[in-house]
Amino acid sequence: MTIDPCVPKIAHRVQIACSESNLAMAEPTVAIIGGTGFIGSEIAAALTDRGYSLRLVTRRSGARKIRSRLPDLDLIETTVHDPGALSAALAGADAVIVMAGILHESSTGEFDRVHRDLPASIANACVANGIQRLIHIGSLGAGADAPSAYLRSKAAGEVALGTRLSMAQAYVMQLLPVKLLTVDNVRSMQVDNVCSEDHLAALGIDATPLEDIAPAYLSRSR
């Protein structure tokens, strides 16, 4: 079988992302959701070779065939779309890799259910279990104005994932003696509060790009 040259590179990048986190303990546990596919199985094998303890969370009984390649794999078959079952499946993991995805809808709304709602639910489960490392495998070309429903749903998942994690972080930070960030701050930042160039020109203001100002400004604080 010929291996796509991109697959080992993806596996290596994921391994680097895990090693750069706080996973310094012996045999850290990495849970993978959506790891039964071609890329997922390669990532699982690569992480196992590097000493990680792998937990594969799946709703597909057909995933059992991966045991023949990775006999030490902890395979958990559960209803990933049930928040309680998902949280229980991730309990005790040190990091989570999200690779869930489908290429075709078997029913209306399935793209959003898998690509948008599930990542958001996973983020909530990570917060509930105190899991500090979450890696999400997205899709090139994803965007709200992308030409396909698949790409639009992948973009919605990235937004949902970021919103859940930002809100969780803000909730914790607003409990500090000095509130560096609050939930209300995060909600405010979801709205574009920057004047367009047309309005600035009407006021006689010539806008300067931030990247032209930042280096000089930051150098003064050194």
C-alpha positions in Angstrom: 0.0 0.0 0.0 1.3 3.5 -0.9 1.2 6.0 1.9 0.3 9.5 1.0 3.5 11.6 1.9 1.3 14.1 3.7 0.1 11.5 6.3 3.5 11.0 8.1 3.9 14.8 8.1 0.6 15.3 9.7 1.3 12.6 12.3 4.7 14.2 13.0 3.1 17.6 13.5 0.5 16.2 15.9 3.3 14.5 17.9 5.2 17.8 18.1 2.0 19.5 19.3 1.6 16.9 22.0 5.3 17.0 23.1 5.3 20.9 23.3 2.4 20.8 25.8 2.6 19.8 29.4 2.6 16.1 28.6 5.8 15.3 30.4 4.5 12.4 32.4 5.3 8.8 31.6 3.0 7.4 28.9 0.5 10.3 28.7 -2.9 9.3 27.5 -4.1 10.9 24.2 -7.7 10.4 23.2 -8.6 10.4 19.5 -12.1 11.1 18.2 -12.5 10.2 14.6 -9.4 8.1 14.4 -10.7 5.1 12.5 -10.0 6.6 9.1 -6.8 6.6 7.0 -5.1 9.6 8.5 -6.4 8.9 12.0 -5.0 5.4 12.1 -1.6 6.6 10.9 -1.6 9.3 13.7 -2.5 6.6 16.2 0.3 4.4 15.1 2.8 7.2 15.1 1.9 8.3 18.6 2.0 4.7 19.9 5.5 4.3 18.5 6.5 7.4 20.4 5.3 6.1 23.8 1.9 7.6 24.1 -1.0 5.6 25.5 -3.8 5.8 22.9 -7.6 5.9 23.6 -9.8 5.7 20.5 -13.3 7.0 21.1 -15.7 5.9 18.4 -19.3 5.2 17.7 -18.5 2.6 15.0 -18.1 -1.0 16.0 -16.2 -1.6 12.8 -13.3 0.2 14.5 -12.3 -3.0 16.2 -10.2 -4.0 13.2 -7.7 -1.4 14.2 -6.8 -3.6 17.2 -5.0 -6.0 14.8 -2.5 -3.2 14.1 -2.5 -1.6 17.6 -3.3 -4.3 20.1 -2.6 -2.1 23.1 -5.1 0.5 22.0 -7.9 1.4 24.4 -11.0 1.3 22.3 -14.1 2.9 23.6 -17.3 2.5 21.7 -19.9 5.1 22.8 -22.4 7.6 21.6 -20.1 10.5 20.9 -23.1 12.9 20.4 -24.3 12.3 23.9 -22.6 14.9 26.1 -22.5 12.7 29.2 -21.2 9.6 27.4 -18.6 11.8 25.6 -17.4 13.4 28.9 -17.1 10.0 30.5 -15.1 8.6 27.6 -12.6 11.5 27.8 -12.2 11.4 31.5 -8.5 10.9 32.5 -7.1 11.8 29.1 -4.1 14.2 29.0 -4.9 15.5 25.5 -7.6 15.1 22.9 -7.3 15.0 19.1 -10.5 15.8 17.1 -10.6 14.2 13.7 -14.3 13.5 13.3 -15.6 14.1 9.8 -17.8 12.9 7.0 -17.7 13.6 3.3 -21.3 12.9 2.5 -24.6 13.6 4.4 -26.9 10.7 5.0 -29.5 13.1 6.3 -30.1 16.9 6.3 -28.0 18.7 8.9 -25.5 15.8 9.4 -22.6 18.0 8.3 -23.4 20.5 11.1 -24.0 17.8 13.6 -20.6 16.2 13.0 -18.4 19.2 12.1 -19.9 22.0 14.2 -21.9 20.5 17.2 -19.5 17.7 18.0 -16.4 19.8 18.3 -18.2 22.2 20.6 -19.4 19.3 22.8 -15.8 18.0 22.9 -14.6 21.4 24.0 -17.1 21.3 26.8 -16.1 17.8 27.8 -12.4 18.9 27.9 -13.2 21.8 30.2 -15.3 19.6 32.5 -12.5 17.0 32.7 -9.7 19.6 33.1 -8.0 18.5 29.9 -5.7 21.3 28.9 -4.6 20.1 25.4 -7.0 20.0 22.5 -5.9 19.5 18.9 -8.5 20.0 16.1 -7.8 18.8 12.6 -9.6 21.2 10.3 -10.0 21.4 6.5 -8.2 23.6 3.9 -10.6 26.0 2.3 -13.1 26.0 5.2 -15.0 29.3 5.4 -18.4 30.8 6.0 -18.6 31.7 2.3 -17.1 28.5 0.9 -18.8 26.9 -2.1 -19.7 23.6 -0.4 -21.8 22.7 2.6 -18.9 20.5 3.8 -16.5 23.4 4.0 -19.0 25.8 5.5 -19.8 23.3 8.3 -16.0 22.8 9.0 -15.6 26.5 9.3 -18.6 26.6 11.7 -17.0 23.9 13.8 -13.8 26.0 14.2 -15.9 29.0 15.3 -17.9 26.9 17.7 -14.8 25.3 19.1 -13.1 28.7 19.6 -16.1 30.2 21.2 -16.5 27.4 23.7 -12.9 27.5 24.8 -12.8 31.3 24.9 -15.9 31.4 27.1 -14.4 28.7 29.4 -11.2 30.6 29.7 -13.0 33.9 30.3 -15.2 32.4 33.0 -12.1 31.3 35.0 -10.2 34.5 34.4 -13.1 36.7 35.7 -12.8 34.9 39.0 -9.3 36.2 39.6 -8.7 39.2 41.9 -7.8 41.2 38.9 -10.2 40.5 36.1 -8.0 40.2 33.0 -10.9 38.9 30.8 -14.6 38.3 31.4 -17.3 36.5 29.5 -18.8 39.8 28.6 -15.5 40.9 27.1 -15.5 37.8 24.9 -19.0 38.6 23.7 -18.0 42.2 22.9 -15.1 41.0 20.8 -17.4 38.9 18.6 -18.6 42.2 17.1 -16.5 44.1 14.6 -15.9 47.5 16.3 -13.4 48.8 13.8 -14.3 51.8 11.6 -14.2 51.2 7.9 -11.7 53.3 5.8 -14.5 55.3 4.3 -15.6 56.7 7.6 -12.0 57.5 8.6 -11.5 59.4 5.3 -14.6 61.4 5.9 -13.0 62.6 9.2 -9.8 63.4 7.5 -7.9 60.5 9.1 -5.3 58.5 7.1 -5.3 55.0 8.7 -2.0 53.3 9.3 -1.7 49.5 9.3 -1.1 48.1 12.8 1.9 46.1 11.5 3.6 49.4 10.6 3.2 50.7 14.1 3.6 47.7 16.4 7.4 47.1 16.0 8.3 50.6 17.0 5.8 50.6 19.8 7.0 47.3 21.2 10.7 48.2 21.0 10.1 51.1 23.4 8.9 48.7 26.1 12.0 46.5 26.0 
